[in-house]
């Protein structure tokens, strides 16, 4: 906490001690949010400004498989939480892990690549960033979207400019930055399952070159599970409140400073599981797919298990960050700095029939520093050089209160260091060649024990000590060409890396009581090499916008986690799959044949499978699909906008999505659970007053009432989780 207070004080000092201010920052150093909003709202909405290459560029001219969704489009689509983002983004799945042993929090899957270890020693395969800051703990990623400028989803390994844990890709949530005008914004909603959302924003220009912005958000929702044999209250499922304060200053013509502090209370029961036997018939046999049960959605989301106590989480996430941009004339320097803390206090259930009470109590902190130098500007060449430093440390007790046994872990440490460089040359007009390289080094360690009476006088039963270092050089090379009258075509070869780690226990010979070999204790880094070609075209005077990408991944040592038991309490064991291959094609199009009529169409084909994977003697899963990787996903949407004589407008939308069957294999017992193919359809109707001073919208989501599974665990007392069922709501907002 002292470090956090110091960071806030230092940031305020930097703002208040600046000299007389000049005008607002130019677009190359700090992207003007008004410009991005206007671009997104213009007739050519594809020209939104993005920072996927760490420099502002037009979406249609950025040679990366990238989705950028503006804050206005997020609100119109009803996307208020990260888990809802997948509905409007190709080959993306974001689910909430409700399983205590794996740590809880968000699980992000991009193009079939994911991580199921959200514990204090695990790392994601897709990096989640807020305003460019890497957020290490999945439990801190669940904060609602509010006052968002845009969300950028980068698909594929980002091993050069982003680096840390980006074998799958990057999700970067960018907030609205302070503006040089007074503004008050409000947005409120109510929907099914007592879903209450509210956001309030005030923007104040303090003086020429200094503006402040404050935003507050509250989101709550009841559980979608129906208890039929319990009187324990499981509501609200979520009850989150967040505040964010930011300042943007330009003390001189060539210096821009952005400072932000935030605090979130993440509460609610988090209860979201039902018996897996709601969805599948027993018996569950290894290496086979169980028979799926067809039943009404209300039956599928019911649980007849007695819930013996009230579950809850009371987590606190807070942090401060700053971004300093300096124009040196010959180049630009960017310094990105952050410090964050997360306090966890969660009481949950687990075990057969949910009769075991689990408690997770601990503190996590992280800080990061990134320094970049951009050279070349708009000349025939440009380059970026930089360094990155990250450190995370935690102390955690995860206990089985029923057996009075638990993990006492800490300190658990992760230190990452990296140097990177990327350059682009333009030998011909419109033709660019890009090459980049990054060297990463990771040190990971933990001191811990499994003990009886973990909250009293602990009695050690086994030791959890491990330490290991990993390093890797990743690279990227690509070319792109802006075809006159058509648009961009590009091709890249890129690599990604995620550091290895360790399981619970300790290595034989290191100290008394250690029983694991090095091969059992440690797992290796995973790496991916991606080959991709794509295009971003504008046809028929922008009536048709067409984006496409085809890719092939060679994926080595994929880290897979499975539920297990360590000294009598639930834990996870991670190991490496040998080899995987991923092939895919993504097509997205926007058609605007006439004013007020917009059609959105997309088709995605994905073939993600193991090619070498023998998890046990005599077991070969080569050829099996990766989890949460449907072979086909299709989407079609139509938006009609009618402008009225008074200057207002009416907007109606219908969007339907299709997903083919996808795999949800339980790796511990190798039962092939799955989610059959399904469709989901959303509708909305809204009115916006003249000059956008207020708006109102009614909506319906998942009209088919599909319960799409996100997790299934073996045994008659195992559990399953699912996405949101059908829901309706209304939202209204104002701006002046």
N, C-alpha and C positions, 0 to 999 in steps of 0.2 A: 504493500500500500504506500510505503514511503517513496518507492520509485515512481509510482503513478503520480503522487502528489508533486514530486519533483518535476516530472515531465510536463504536467499541466502548468506549473509555475514558470518553467523555462519558456514554454510556448507563449504564455501571456506576456512575459517579459519581452520576448522577441517582437511581439506586436506593438506593445505600448512604448517601446524605446526607439521606434523607427522615426526618421526625420519626416519633413513635409512630404505629402503624398502627391503623386502625379495621377495620370489617368489609369483606367482599368487595364489589366494585363492583355497583351496581344494574343491572338489565337494560337500562335505556335507554342507559347509557354503554358498558358492555362486556358483550356478550351472554354469559351463563353457558352454557358448553358442556354441562353436565349437563342444563339445560333443553332445549337443542336436541336432545340425544340422546334424552331421554325423549319429547319430542314426536314425533320420527321413529319411535320404537319403539312408540308408543301405537297404539290401534285406529284413530285418525285420523291416519295417517302423513302426510297432506297438510298438516298443520298445523305443519310444520317452520318454524322461525324463520329468516328471511333478512334480508340487509342490502342488497338490490339498490337500494333508494332511499337508501342511506347512513344509514338509521335502521332499527332492528329492526322487522320486521313479519311477520305470518303470511303464508305462501306463498299461501294461498287468498284473502287480502285485498290482495295486491300487484298493481296493474293494469299488469303488464308480462308479455310473453311470456317466461317464465322457467322453467328446469328447475333444481331444487335436489336434489342427491343426497348423502345423508349418508355419512359415512365407513364406517358399517356396511354400507350398501347397496353402496358401491363394492367393499368386500371380498367380499361375497356374490356380486357379479356378476363377480368376477375382474378388476376394473379396477385395475391397479397402475401404469399409465403413462398419460400424456395421450392417446396414440394410441388406446387402448382405450375412451376416454370416448364416442366417437361411437356405439358400439353401443347405448347406453342413452339417447341424447339426440336429439330430433327435429332434422332438417335441419342436422346438424353433421358435418363431416368434419375429422379431424386426422390428417395423414400426416407421415411423416418424409421430408424432402427429401434424397435421396442423390446429388444432382447437384452436383459441385464448383463449376461456374460460377455457380450461383445462391446459393451460400453455405451450404447445409445447414441443419439445424435443423427445427423444426416448421413446418408449413403448415396454418393453420386456415381452414376454409371454413364460413361460416354462411349458410344460405339462398342459396347460389350466389355469395356475395361472398367474394373471397379475394385474396391477394397472393402472387406467385411470386418476389419479389425478397427474398431473405434475406441479401443482401450487406451490407457495412458502411454503405452509403448508402441501403439500402432500409428500408421500414417495413411492418409487417403491416396488414391491414385489420380484423382482430379483435384487440382488446387482450387480452393474457394477463397476469393479475395474481396475485400471491401475497400473501395477507393485505392486499389493497388496494393493493399496490405494483406499478406498471406495470413489466414486464420487457421491455426493448426488443429484446434480441437473441434470435432464435429458437433459437440454439445453446444458450442458457441456460435454455430452457423444457423440456428433455427429462428433467429430474430426476424420479425415480419419485414416485408418491403414497405418502406414509407419514404416520401420525399425523394424518390429515385429519379435520377436523370435518365439512366438507361442501364440495362444489363447486357454484358457481352459474354457470349459463350463461344470459346475457341475449341474446336474439335480437332483432336490429334495431338501428338506429343509436342510440347513447347519447351524443348530442352535447351534453347539458346537464351532468349530474352527473359523467360520466366524461371525455368530450371527446376525449382524444388517441387518434387512430387507431382509432375505433370505428364506422366505417361499417357493418361487418358485425355487431358485437356485442362481448360481453365474456365471457371465461372467467376466473373468480375462484376460486382455490384457497385455502381458509381452513383453517389448521392448528388443532389442538386447543390451547386456551390453558391455562396453569397453573390448577390447582384448589386448593381449600383442604382437600385430603385426600391422604394418602399412597396412591400407586398405582404398580404395576408391570405393564406390558403387554408381551406378546411375540406375534409373529405370524411364522410361517415357512411356506415352501411350496417344492415341487419339481414340475417339470412337463417336458413335452416340450421338446426342444432344449436340454437341460441348463439349464432355467430355474430358477434358485435365487433365492429372495427371503427376506429376513429383516428384521424390524423389532423394536427394543427401545426401551421408553419407561420412564422413571422420573419420577414427579411427587412433589415434596416440599414440604409447607407449612412454610416456615422459621419464621414467626411469624404472629401474627394480622394479616392484611392483606398478607402477602407469601408468594408461592409461586413455586417454580422447576420447570421441566420440561426434561428432556433426552431427545432422540430420535435414534436412529441407524438407518440403513437401508442395506442392500446388495441390489443387483439385478444379475443377470447372465443372459445368454442367448446361445446359439450362433446363428449365422446360419442362416436357413432356405433359403439358396442351396446347391445341391449342385454343387461343382466336379468335373468329370469329366476334366479334362485339365491339372491343376495340382497341385503338391505344396506350395504355399504355404498356410500355416494361416490361415484367415479367422475363427477363433474365439478368444475369444468375440466375438460381434457387439456386445454391450454389457457393460460391467463398471463399474457406477456405485456409488459409496459417498457417503452424505450424512450430515452431523450437523447438529443444530439445537438450540440452547439458547435458552430463553425465560424471562422473568420477568414476573410480574403483581403490581403493588403498588398499594395504596390508602392513601396517607399520611394523608389526611383523608377525611371523609365525602363530599366533593364533588370529589375528585381521583383519577383512575385513570391509571396508567402501565403500558403494555405494551411490553417491549423484547425483541427477538429478534435472534440472530445465527446464520448458517448457513454451511456450507462443503461443497462438493460436488466430488468427483473424477469426471469424466465420461470414461470410457475405453472401449476396445474397438475392433474393426476398423471397425465401421460399414459393412461390405461387404454390400450388399443388392440388387445389380443383376444382371440376366440380359439376354441379347440380346433385343431387341424382336421378332426373327424367331421366337422361341419361341411368340409369341402371334398374329402376323400374317404372312400370306404377302406376299412381295415380288412385283412392284414396288410401291413406295409412290408414288402419284400425287397431286399437289396437287389440293385441292378434291374429293377422293373419300375414301371410307371403305375401307380395305383389308379383305381377307377374313380373318376370324378363324379361327385354328387350334384344333381341338378335340383335346385330348390329356390324358393322365394328369397329375395335379398334380405328380408327381415329375419328369416330363419337362419340364413348363413351368417349374419352378423350378431347372433345371439349367443350367450354363454350361460350354461346351466351350472357352472361351477360356483361354489360358495367363495366369495371374496372375503377373506378373514379380517382384513384391516384396510384402512384408507391409504391408498398410495398417494404420493405427492413428490414434487420436485420444487426446490426453492434455490435456483441457481442465479448467480449474479455475474454478469459479464460487463467489463468496463475497460476503457482504453483511451489513449490519446495518440494522435499522429500529426505529422506535419510534412508538407511538401514545399521545398524551397527551389525556385527556378531562377537562374541567373544567366542573362545574355552577356557573353564575353566578347561579342563581336565576331570572333572566328568560330564560335560554337556556343552551345547551351549546356549548362550544368544543372542536373536535377539531383536533389538529395531528399530521399524518402525515409522518414524515421518513425518508429512506432514502439509503444509499450502497452501491453494488455495483460489483464488478469481475469481469471475465471474461478469462481468459488462454486463447488458442486455440493449439493445436499439433496440426495434422492433416496426415497424409500419405495421399493418396488417388490414384486413377487416373482418367483421363479420355481422351477422344480415340478415334479409330477403333481398335477392337480393344482398348481399354484399355491402350495402350502408352505413354501419357504420364503421367509421375509429377508429381502436383500437391502442393504444400506450402502450407499456410496457417498463418502464425505471426503472432500479434499480441496486443494488449491493448486491452480496452474498459473504460470506466468510466462510470457514470451516477450522478447524484444527483437527488433530487426532494424537493420540499416542497409540502405541501398544508395549507391552513388553512381550516376551515369553522366557521361559526356557525349553530347551529340555534335557531330561535325558535318560540314559540307552543305547544309541548308538545302537550297534549291538548285545547286550546281549539278554537274554531270555525275557526281558521286556524293554519297553521304555515309556516315558510319556512326556506330554507337559503341562505346567502351564503358565497362562498369565493373563494380564489385558488389558483393552481397554478403551480409552476415546475419545469421539467425541463431537465437538461443531460446530453448524452452526448458522449463524445469517444473516438476510437480511433486506433490506429496499426497497420497491417496490411501484411504482405507476402504476396501470393498469387503463387506462382511455378510455372512450367512447368520442372521440373528437367531434363527431357530436352533442351529447347532452351536451357536456362539463360537464360530470359526471365521477367519477372514484373512484377506491379503493386507499386509501393511507395506505399502510400496513407497519408497522415497529415500533420497531423491532419485527421480527418473529424469535423465537429462538427454537433450538432443541439441547438438551444435552443428550448424551447416555454414560452410564458407564456399564462395564461388567467385570466379573471375570470368567475364564474358566479353565477347566482341562480335559485332555483326556489321557488314558493309554491303552497300548496294552501289553498283556502277551502271551507267546508262550509255552504252557504246553507240546506240542508235536511238533516234527519237521514238519514244514509246516502248522501247525494249530495255528491260532491267535484268541484271544478274545479281543475286544476293547470296552471300555466304556468311556463316556464323559459326562460332565455336564457344563452348562453355566448359570450364573445369570445375567440378563439384567435389567437395570433401565433407563427409559426415561422420561425426563421432556420437555414438549412442551408448548409454550406460544406465544401470539401475542397481540400487541397493534395496533389498526387500526380503520379507519373510512371509510364510503362511503360519498363522499362529492361532491358538485357542485364546479365548477371552481378549479379542483385539482391542476393545474399548476399555478394558480394565487393566489387569497385570498380564500382558501377553506372555504366552508360553510357546516358543517356536517349535513348529513341527517339521518345517522344511525351509530351505533358503532359496531366495530368488535374486541371485547376483549375476550380472553379466555386463560385459563391455566389449565393444568392437567398433572398428573404423571401416569406412567404405569410401571409395572415390571412383569417379567416372568422368571421362571426357565425352560430351555430347556435341553434336554438330548439325548444321542445316545448310543445304545448298538448293537454290531454286532459280527459276527464270520466269518472267512474266512479260507479256506483250499486249499493248492496248491496240487492238485491231480497229482501224478507222471505220467509223460508222456502225460498229458492232459492239465492242466492249473488250473486257479483259479475258485473257487466257493465261493459265499459269501451270507450272509443274514444280514439285518440290520433293526432295528426299530429306527426311529429318529423323532425329533420334531423341529418345527420352529415357530417363533413368529414375528409379526410386530406390532409396537406400534399403539395405537389408535390416534385420533386427533379431530379436531373441524371444524365446518362449519363457514360461515360468520354470524355475529350477536353477541349477547351477552345474558347472562342468566337473566331471570326475577329475580328481587330483588337485582342484583349486582350493578346497577346504573340506573339512569333515562333513559327512552327510550328503555330499554331492553325488548324483547318480546318473547324470545325462552325459552322453558323448557330445562332442562339439557339433556333430551333424544333427543331433536331436535338439540341442539347445538353440542353435543359430539357424536362421534362414537367409538366403542370399538375395542380393539386389535383383530387381526385375528391370528389364530393358525392352525397348521396342524400337524397331526401325520402320518408318512409314514411307511409302511411295504413293504420291498423290498427284493427280492432275485435275484441273477444274476450269470453269469459266464463269464469268459474270457479265451477261449481255443485256443490252437495251435495244429493243426492236420496235419498228414501226412508230418512230417518233415517241418512244417511251410508252406506247400502248401496252407492250409486253415487256416484262422484266423476267429474265430466265437465268437462274443460277444452277450450277451442277458441279459435282465432284465425284471422282472415282478413286478408290484407294485400296492399298494392300498393306497389311501389317505383318511383320515377323516379330512375334512376341515371345520373349524368353524368360523363364523362371518366374512366371506369374505367381504372385503371393496369394495363397488361398487359406482362409481361416475356417475352422470348424469347431463346433461346441465339444467340450471334453470335461473331464473332472481332474482337478489337481488337489491331491491330499484331501479329498472328500468334499471339495466345493467346486461349483461351476466355474469353468475358465474357457479360454480359447487357445487352440494350438494352430500355429501357422506353419505352412510348408510351401515348397515351390513345385508348381507344375512344370514339366519339362519344356514343352514348346506349344505355342498356339498360333493359329493363323486367323486373320480377320480380313475379309474382302467386303467391299461395299460400294454402293452407288447412291448418291443423294441428288434429288432434283427438286427445285423449288421454283414456282412461277407466280407472278402477279399480273393479272390482266385487267386493264381499265379501258373497256371499249367505248365508254361514254362517261360524261361527268356524272358523278354520284353513284357509279356502279363499279365495284371492285371485286374480282374473283381471286381467291388464293388457292393454289393447288400444289401439293407436294407428294412425292413418292420416294420411299427410301427402301433399299434392299441391303440386307446385312447377312453375311455368312461368317459367324464368329464361332470357332470350334477348337477343341484341343486336338493337337496332332501327336503329342507325346505326354501321357499322364497316367502313371501307375501309382495310385495312392496307397495301395496295399498289395501284399503278395498275392499273385494270381488275379489281380484286378487291373484291367486296362480300359481307361475311359477315352482313349483316342477316338476322335470322331464325334464325341458328345458336344453339344452346343454350350457356349458360355452362358451364364445366368443373365437374365434380364436383357436378352439380345434377340428380339423378334426378327424373323427373316424379312417380314414386310411390315411397313407402317405407311399408311396413306392418309391424306388429309385434304378436305375440300371445304372452302368457305366462301360466303357471299356477303358483302356489306353494301347496303343501300343507304345513301345519304340524300335527304331532301332539304334543300335550303328554302327557308320561308321568307315571306315578304318583310317581316319585321327584323330580319337579320339573324334570327335563330336557325336551328337546324334539327331535324329528326334523323336518327341513325338506327338502323336495324341490322342485325347480324345473325347468321346461322353458320355454324361450323361443325363438321362431323369428322371424326378420326377413327381409323381402323388399325388394329394391331393384330398381327398374326400370333400364333401360340409362342410362348417363350418358356424357357427352362428355369426351374427353381430347385435344383437338386440339393438335397441335404448331404453335404460332403462327409459328415460324421458316420452316417449309415448307408450312404449312397443309394437312397431312395429317390427316384426321378419324379419329384413333384413338378407341377407345371401350371401355367395359366393358359386356358384355351383362348382362341381368337375372340375378339370382342370389338364392339364399336361404342363410341361415346359421342353424344351430340349436345352442343351448347347453343343457346339462343339468348339474344339480348335486344332490348328496345330502349332508346334513350332520347332525351331532349336536352339541347344546349341553348341557353339564352343568348341574345345578341352580345357580342364582344366577349363571350365565354365567362360572364360574371357568375353564372351558376348553372348547374346541370343536374339531371336526375336520370337514373337508369334502373330498369327491372331486368332480371336475368334468371335463367335456368341452366344448370350444369348437369351433365351426365343424365340426360332425359331417359336413357335406357335403364338406369339404375343398375349399372354394371358394377360388381364388386371385383375389381382386378386385384389379384393376390400380389403381394410384394415379398412375402416370406412364408415358408412352411417348414416345420420341424417334425422329424419322425417320432413315432410312438403314439399310442392311443391317448396319452395325456400331453402330447405336444401341442404347439401353438401355431397360429397363422395370423398374418396381418394383411390388410387390404387398403386400397385407395378409397377416397371419399365416395359414398353413394350419391344418389340423386339429391340435389339441393337447389333451393330457390332463394332469391334475395332482392334487395333494393339498395342502391347506393345513391348518395347525393353529395354535391360539393359546391364550393363557391371560391371565387378568386377576385381580389381587388387590390 
